[in-house]
Amino acid sequence: MPGPTLEMEPVEPQSLKKLSLKSLKRALDLFSPIHGQFAAPDPESKKIRMSHKINVEYSGMKSAPGQRQVNSGSADVGNQGPGHSNALALTGPADSKDSQKEGTQNALVVGPSLQPKGQNDVGTSGKSTAMVSASAPFSERLTTSAIIERIPSKWPRPVWHRPWKNYRVISGHLGWVRSVAFDPSNNWFCTGSADRTIKIWDVASGRLKLTLTGHIEQIRGLAVSNKHTYMFSAGDDKQVKCWDLEQNKVIRSYHGHLSGVYCLALHPTIDILLTGGRDSVCRVWDIRTKMQIFALSGHDNTVCSVFTRPTDPQVVTGSHDTTIKFWDLRYGKTMSTLTHHKKSVRAMAPHPKEHSFASASADNIKKFSLPKGEFLHNMLSQQKTIINAMAVNEDGVMATGGDNGSLWFWDWKSGHNFQQDQTIVQPGMFFWILFV
């Protein structure tokens, strides 16, 4: 016969947080009569803890009272041997009597440093030694900075460059100068403007030699071939034109862009032309046959800057979608994408000697290595404007121009801004920068 069953009282489910608070309240009831205040610290425990910390962090330091003191009146520093201490006693005012009684209060404690090999090697070490005054408060003397060795900075020092001066102002366009390109022989250069004309100027005298018309919108890109007597132009009218400079007329037109063309570049070793525009595509053209080889698609916004290299990555594009893409010219596919910028990448410039390039955006100017595209560093200052043009020369000087009329010069190696120029933006002034 089964025994009587015991009825269990229902247990109210409680959360872990509620149980912990209840346990904490019981502990406070047992050990702390005052709930709103913390218990007073135990002085003996604090003393033991502080002595252990001092022993761990400052066991290598020598005590100041046991070291030799050197008075200001009779100091024979040159006769100190290698076994003498590094503590220095600084005396107070002459009429102070307390300083004579307590000579160790103004002592300077020198942290541990590397011992020199000889007496003549003192001061040649690149590591500095920190000093802490013994008269400083106890809390300041217990900082780790007193014994830490200061490591010299690995950042390269800026290279001195001569200041740049305005040599000549050339006027003649009726609109913004959107593009500049130099002849490989350095005898003339051409400019494309918002007045829909291309003007060719003499470098030595700055005189106008020729004016070419044919575009119906502003001209945003120019390039001069170093193999043929050809000049290429691109504009907002969706047209890309090839000019024969012997006949001064258009001999080819490249059709395919669905909107304005913002940039173009010539390959240094192959007869191909690259153009990028507002249709978010960089198109690769065969110069002779006018055929489109590739349409490098992948950007989400306007392709506003492009440059080419003889080795991979042979094509590098920057876009308003804040990305920079490396392209494989053999297959027409993306090799890698750089997403370091936060604003539109409106200008890029490769270094003529090093395997690196710089990209400019409204947030900052960044430097990358090639061919992998590793981020090197930012420029040390911010121009705080929309940078539309930049160029780098062989001497390691980079120039950037902004839409607020500012022209800044940078040291390429260190990223130091060593010169700034400011002008008033007005129609007809050059909108591009190019080093010869």
C-alpha positions as CSV (number, residue, x, y, z in Angstrom):
1,M,0.0,0.0,0.0
2,P,1.6,3.3,-1.0
3,G,2.4,5.8,1.7
4,P,1.0,9.3,1.9
5,T,2.3,11.8,-0.7
6,L,3.8,15.0,0.4
7,E,2.6,18.1,-1.3
8,M,5.5,20.4,-2.4
9,E,5.0,24.1,-2.2
10,P,5.3,25.8,-5.6
11,V,8.7,27.6,-6.0
12,E,8.5,31.0,-7.6
13,P,10.9,31.2,-10.5
14,Q,13.5,34.0,-10.0
15,S,16.0,35.4,-12.4
16,L,19.8,35.2,-11.8
17,K,20.0,38.9,-11.4
18,K,17.4,39.0,-8.7
19,L,19.0,36.1,-6.8
20,S,22.4,37.8,-7.0
21,L,21.0,41.1,-5.7
22,K,19.3,39.2,-2.8
23,S,22.5,37.5,-2.0
24,L,24.4,40.8,-2.0
25,K,21.8,42.4,0.3
26,R,22.2,39.5,2.8
27,A,26.0,39.9,2.7
28,L,25.7,43.6,3.3
29,D,23.3,42.9,6.2
30,L,25.9,40.6,7.7
31,F,29.1,42.5,7.3
32,S,28.2,46.2,6.7
33,P,25.8,48.1,8.8
34,I,25.9,51.1,6.5
35,H,24.7,50.2,3.1
36,G,25.3,53.6,1.4
37,Q,29.0,53.8,2.2
38,F,32.0,51.6,1.3
39,A,34.1,50.1,4.1
40,A,37.2,52.1,5.1
41,P,40.4,50.7,3.5
42,D,42.7,48.7,5.7
43,P,46.0,50.7,6.1
44,E,48.0,47.6,6.6
45,S,46.7,45.9,3.4
46,K,47.3,49.1,1.5
47,K,50.9,49.3,2.8
48,I,51.6,45.8,1.8
49,R,50.1,46.3,-1.7
50,M,52.1,49.5,-2.3
51,S,55.4,48.0,-1.2
52,H,54.9,45.1,-3.5
53,K,54.2,47.4,-6.4
54,I,57.2,49.5,-5.6
55,N,59.4,46.5,-5.4
56,V,58.1,45.1,-8.8
57,E,58.4,48.3,-10.8
58,Y,61.3,50.2,-9.2
59,S,63.6,47.4,-8.0
60,G,66.2,48.5,-10.5
61,M,66.4,52.0,-9.3
62,K,68.9,53.1,-6.8
63,S,67.8,54.9,-3.7
64,A,68.6,58.6,-3.5
65,P,69.8,58.9,0.2
66,G,72.6,56.4,-0.2
67,Q,74.0,58.0,-3.3
68,R,76.8,60.6,-3.5
69,Q,75.6,64.3,-3.4
70,V,77.4,67.0,-5.3
71,N,77.2,70.5,-4.0
72,S,76.7,73.4,-6.4
73,G,79.7,75.3,-4.9
74,S,82.3,72.5,-5.2
75,A,81.3,70.0,-7.8
76,D,84.0,67.8,-9.4
77,V,82.0,65.9,-12.0
78,G,85.0,65.0,-14.2
79,N,86.6,62.9,-11.4
80,Q,83.7,60.6,-10.9
81,G,84.6,57.0,-11.6
82,P,82.4,54.3,-13.1
83,G,81.4,53.1,-9.6
84,H,79.9,56.4,-8.6
85,S,76.1,56.9,-8.6
86,N,74.1,59.0,-11.1
87,A,72.2,61.0,-8.5
88,L,72.6,64.8,-8.5
89,A,71.7,67.1,-5.5
90,L,70.2,70.4,-6.4
91,T,70.6,73.0,-3.6
92,G,67.9,75.5,-2.9
93,P,68.4,79.3,-2.3
94,A,71.5,80.5,-0.4
95,D,69.5,81.8,2.6
96,S,67.6,78.5,3.0
97,K,68.7,76.7,6.1
98,D,66.5,73.7,5.6
99,S,68.3,72.7,2.5
100,Q,71.5,72.2,4.4
101,K,69.9,69.9,6.9
102,E,67.9,67.9,4.3
103,G,70.3,67.6,1.4
104,T,68.5,64.6,-0.1
105,Q,65.1,66.2,-0.9
106,N,66.2,67.9,-4.1
107,A,68.1,64.9,-5.4
108,L,67.5,63.8,-9.0
109,V,67.2,60.0,-9.4
110,V,68.5,58.8,-12.7
111,G,66.8,55.7,-14.1
112,P,68.7,52.7,-15.3
113,S,70.5,53.2,-18.7
114,L,73.1,51.4,-20.7
115,Q,76.6,51.8,-19.3
116,P,79.0,53.4,-21.8
117,K,82.0,51.4,-23.0
118,G,84.4,54.3,-22.5
119,Q,84.5,57.8,-21.0
120,N,84.4,59.4,-24.4
121,D,81.2,57.5,-25.4
122,V,79.0,59.4,-23.0
123,G,76.0,60.9,-24.7
124,T,76.3,58.9,-27.9
125,S,73.5,56.5,-27.1
126,G,70.3,57.2,-28.9
127,K,68.2,56.2,-25.9
128,S,67.3,58.9,-23.4
129,T,67.3,58.5,-19.6
130,A,64.4,59.7,-17.6
131,M,64.9,61.6,-14.3
132,V,62.5,62.0,-11.4
133,S,63.0,64.6,-8.7
134,A,63.0,63.2,-5.2
135,S,61.2,66.3,-3.9
136,A,58.2,65.6,-6.2
137,P,55.0,64.2,-4.8
138,F,54.9,60.5,-4.0
139,S,52.3,59.8,-6.6
140,E,54.4,61.4,-9.4
141,R,57.5,59.4,-8.4
142,L,55.6,56.1,-8.8
143,T,54.9,56.4,-12.5
144,T,56.3,54.0,-15.1
145,S,57.5,56.9,-17.3
146,A,60.4,57.4,-14.8
147,I,62.1,54.2,-15.9
148,I,60.8,53.6,-19.4
149,E,63.3,53.9,-22.2
150,R,62.2,56.4,-24.9
151,I,62.5,54.7,-28.3
152,P,63.4,57.1,-31.1
153,S,60.8,57.6,-33.8
154,K,61.0,55.6,-37.0
155,W,59.1,58.1,-39.0
156,P,61.4,59.6,-41.7
157,R,62.5,63.1,-41.4
158,P,61.3,65.6,-44.0
159,V,63.7,66.4,-46.8
160,W,64.3,70.0,-47.4
161,H,63.0,71.4,-50.8
162,R,63.4,74.7,-52.3
163,P,60.3,77.0,-52.1
164,W,58.3,77.2,-55.3
165,K,57.5,80.5,-56.8
166,N,54.9,81.6,-59.4
167,Y,56.8,81.8,-62.7
168,R,54.2,82.9,-65.1
169,V,50.4,83.3,-65.4
170,I,49.0,82.4,-68.8
171,S,45.5,83.6,-69.6
172,G,43.5,83.0,-72.7
173,H,40.7,80.6,-71.9
174,L,37.1,81.8,-71.2
175,G,36.4,79.1,-68.7
176,W,37.9,76.8,-66.2
177,V,41.0,74.9,-67.4
178,R,40.0,71.3,-66.7
179,S,43.1,69.5,-68.1
180,V,46.7,69.9,-69.0
181,A,49.1,67.7,-71.0
182,F,52.8,68.3,-72.0
183,D,54.5,67.3,-75.1
184,P,57.2,64.6,-74.5
185,S,59.8,66.9,-76.1
186,N,58.9,69.6,-73.6
187,N,58.5,72.3,-76.3
188,W,54.7,72.9,-76.0
189,F,51.8,71.9,-73.8
190,C,48.0,71.8,-74.4
191,T,45.1,72.8,-72.2
192,G,41.5,71.9,-72.3
193,S,38.9,74.2,-70.9
194,A,35.2,74.6,-70.2
195,D,35.0,77.0,-73.1
196,R,35.1,73.8,-75.4
197,T,38.5,74.6,-76.9
198,I,41.9,73.1,-76.8
199,K,44.8,75.6,-76.8
200,I,48.4,74.8,-77.5
201,W,51.0,77.0,-75.9
202,D,54.8,77.4,-76.2
203,V,56.6,76.4,-73.0
204,A,59.5,78.9,-73.3
205,S,57.5,82.1,-74.1
206,G,54.0,81.1,-72.9
207,R,52.5,82.3,-76.2
208,L,49.5,80.8,-77.8
209,K,50.4,78.7,-80.9
210,L,47.1,77.1,-81.9
211,T,43.4,76.7,-80.9
212,L,41.5,73.5,-81.7
213,T,37.7,73.3,-81.8
214,G,35.5,70.3,-82.1
215,H,34.0,69.5,-78.8
216,I,30.5,70.7,-77.9
217,E,31.0,70.5,-74.1
218,Q,33.8,71.2,-71.6
219,I,37.0,69.2,-72.1
220,R,38.0,67.2,-69.1
221,G,40.9,65.0,-70.2
222,L,44.0,65.4,-72.5
223,A,46.9,63.1,-73.3
224,V,49.8,63.4,-75.8
225,S,51.3,60.2,-77.3
226,N,55.1,59.7,-77.0
227,K,55.1,57.3,-80.0
228,H,52.9,59.0,-82.5
229,T,52.0,62.6,-83.5
230,Y,48.6,62.1,-81.8
231,M,46.8,64.0,-79.1
232,F,43.7,62.6,-77.4
233,S,40.9,64.5,-75.8
234,A,37.7,63.7,-73.9
235,G,34.8,65.8,-72.6
236,D,31.3,66.0,-71.2
237,D,29.9,65.5,-74.7
238,K,30.5,61.7,-74.4
239,Q,33.2,62.0,-77.2
240,V,36.8,60.8,-77.2
241,K,38.8,62.2,-80.1
242,C,42.2,61.5,-81.6
243,W,43.9,64.6,-83.1
244,D,46.6,64.4,-85.8
245,L,49.0,67.2,-84.8
246,E,50.6,67.3,-88.3
247,Q,47.2,68.1,-89.9
248,N,45.6,69.7,-86.8
249,K,42.4,67.9,-87.2
250,V,40.4,65.0,-85.8
251,I,41.2,61.7,-87.5
252,R,39.4,59.2,-85.1
253,S,36.5,59.2,-82.7
254,Y,35.8,56.6,-80.1
255,H,32.1,56.0,-79.4
256,G,30.7,54.0,-76.5
257,H,30.4,56.1,-73.4
258,L,26.9,56.7,-72.2
259,S,27.6,59.9,-70.4
260,G,30.4,62.4,-69.9
261,V,34.0,61.3,-70.0
262,Y,36.0,62.6,-67.0
263,C,39.5,61.1,-67.4
264,L,41.7,59.4,-69.9
265,A,45.2,57.9,-70.0
266,L,47.6,56.3,-72.5
267,H,49.3,53.0,-71.9
268,P,53.1,53.5,-71.8
269,T,54.0,50.4,-73.8
270,I,50.9,49.3,-75.7
271,D,48.8,51.3,-78.2
272,I,45.7,51.4,-76.1
273,L,43.7,54.2,-74.6
274,L,41.8,54.2,-71.3
275,T,38.8,56.5,-70.6
276,G,36.6,56.7,-67.5
277,G,33.4,58.6,-67.2
278,R,30.1,59.2,-65.5
279,D,28.7,55.8,-66.6
280,S,30.8,54.2,-63.9
281,V,32.9,52.3,-66.5
282,C,36.5,52.4,-67.6
283,R,36.7,51.6,-71.3
284,V,39.8,50.3,-73.0
285,W,40.2,51.3,-76.7
286,D,42.5,50.2,-79.5
287,I,44.0,53.4,-80.8
288,R,44.3,52.3,-84.5
289,T,41.1,50.3,-85.0
290,K,38.8,52.4,-82.8
291,M,37.5,49.1,-81.3
292,Q,36.6,48.8,-77.6
293,I,38.7,46.0,-76.1
294,F,37.2,45.9,-72.6
295,A,34.6,47.7,-70.5
296,L,36.0,47.5,-67.0
297,S,32.8,47.6,-64.9
298,G,32.7,47.3,-61.2
299,H,32.5,50.8,-59.8
300,D,29.2,52.1,-58.4
301,N,29.7,55.7,-59.4
302,T,31.7,58.0,-61.7
303,V,35.2,57.0,-62.6
304,C,37.0,60.3,-62.3
305,S,40.7,59.3,-62.2
306,V,42.8,56.7,-64.0
307,F,46.5,56.0,-64.6
308,T,48.4,53.1,-66.3
309,R,51.6,51.2,-65.7
310,P,53.7,48.9,-67.8
311,T,53.4,46.1,-65.2
312,D,50.6,44.6,-63.2
313,P,48.4,46.2,-62.1
314,Q,48.5,48.0,-65.5
315,V,45.3,49.9,-64.9
316,V,44.3,51.8,-61.6
317,T,41.0,53.7,-61.4
318,G,39.5,55.9,-58.7
319,S,35.9,56.6,-58.4
320,H,33.3,58.7,-56.6
321,D,32.2,55.6,-54.8
322,T,35.3,56.1,-52.6
323,T,37.1,53.0,-53.9
324,I,40.3,52.4,-55.9
325,K,40.4,49.4,-58.1
326,F,43.3,47.5,-59.7
327,W,42.5,45.8,-63.0
328,D,44.0,42.8,-64.8
329,L,44.3,44.0,-68.4
330,R,44.6,40.4,-69.8
331,Y,41.1,39.3,-68.6
332,G,39.4,42.6,-67.9
333,K,38.7,41.8,-64.3
334,T,39.3,43.4,-61.0
335,M,42.5,42.3,-59.2
336,S,41.9,44.1,-55.9
337,T,39.8,47.0,-54.4
338,L,41.1,49.6,-51.9
339,T,38.5,51.0,-49.5
340,H,40.6,53.3,-47.4
341,H,39.0,56.6,-48.4
342,K,35.7,57.9,-47.1
343,K,35.1,60.5,-49.9
344,S,35.3,60.5,-53.6
345,V,38.8,59.8,-55.1
346,R,39.1,62.6,-57.5
347,A,42.8,62.5,-58.3
348,M,45.7,60.0,-58.3
349,A,49.4,60.3,-59.1
350,P,52.0,57.5,-59.5
351,H,55.6,58.2,-58.4
352,P,57.9,58.4,-61.5
353,K,60.6,56.2,-59.9
354,E,59.2,54.4,-56.9
355,H,56.6,51.6,-57.0
356,S,53.9,53.6,-55.2
357,F,51.2,56.1,-55.8
358,A,49.1,58.7,-54.0
359,S,45.4,59.3,-54.0
360,A,43.6,62.4,-53.0
361,S,40.1,62.8,-51.5
362,A,38.3,65.3,-49.4
363,D,39.1,63.4,-46.2
364,N,42.8,62.9,-46.7
365,I,45.7,62.2,-49.0
366,K,46.9,58.6,-48.8
367,K,50.0,56.8,-50.1
368,F,49.9,53.2,-51.3
369,S,52.6,50.7,-52.5
370,L,52.5,48.8,-55.7
371,P,51.8,46.2,-56.9
372,K,49.9,44.9,-53.9
373,G,48.3,48.2,-52.9
374,E,49.4,48.1,-49.3
375,F,48.6,51.3,-47.3
376,L,51.7,53.2,-46.3
377,H,50.6,56.3,-44.5
378,N,48.5,59.5,-44.7
379,M,49.9,62.9,-45.4
380,L,50.5,64.7,-42.1
381,S,48.2,67.6,-42.8
382,Q,44.7,68.0,-44.2
383,Q,44.0,70.5,-47.0
384,K,40.3,70.5,-46.0
385,T,39.0,71.0,-49.5
386,I,38.0,69.0,-52.6
387,I,41.3,68.1,-54.3
388,N,40.9,67.9,-58.0
389,A,44.5,67.7,-59.2
390,M,47.8,66.3,-58.0
391,A,51.2,65.5,-59.5
392,V,54.6,64.1,-58.3
393,N,58.0,64.8,-59.7
394,E,61.3,62.8,-59.5
395,D,62.6,65.0,-56.7
396,G,60.0,63.8,-54.3
397,V,57.8,66.9,-54.4
398,M,54.0,66.4,-54.6
399,A,51.6,69.2,-55.4
400,T,47.9,69.2,-54.9
401,G,45.3,71.7,-56.0
402,G,41.9,72.3,-54.4
403,D,38.7,73.9,-55.5
404,N,39.1,76.7,-53.0
405,G,42.2,78.1,-54.8
406,S,44.8,76.4,-52.6
407,L,48.0,74.9,-53.9
408,W,50.0,72.8,-51.4
409,F,53.4,71.3,-51.8
410,W,54.4,68.1,-49.9
411,D,57.5,66.0,-49.2
412,W,56.7,62.6,-50.7
413,K,58.8,60.6,-48.3
414,S,57.6,61.9,-45.0
415,G,54.2,63.4,-46.0
416,H,55.2,66.8,-44.6
417,N,53.5,69.9,-46.1
418,F,56.3,72.4,-46.6
419,Q,54.6,75.1,-48.6
420,Q,51.1,76.5,-49.1
421,D,49.8,79.0,-51.7
422,Q,46.4,80.5,-51.9
423,T,44.8,82.4,-54.8
424,I,41.4,83.5,-55.9
425,V,39.5,81.1,-58.1
426,Q,38.4,82.8,-61.3
427,P,37.4,81.7,-64.8
428,G,40.3,80.9,-67.1
429,M,42.8,79.7,-64.4
430,F,44.4,76.3,-64.6
431,F,42.5,73.5,-62.9
432,W,45.2,70.8,-63.3
433,I,48.7,70.4,-62.1
434,L,51.5,68.7,-64.1
435,F,55.2,68.4,-63.3
436,V,57.6,68.4,-66.3
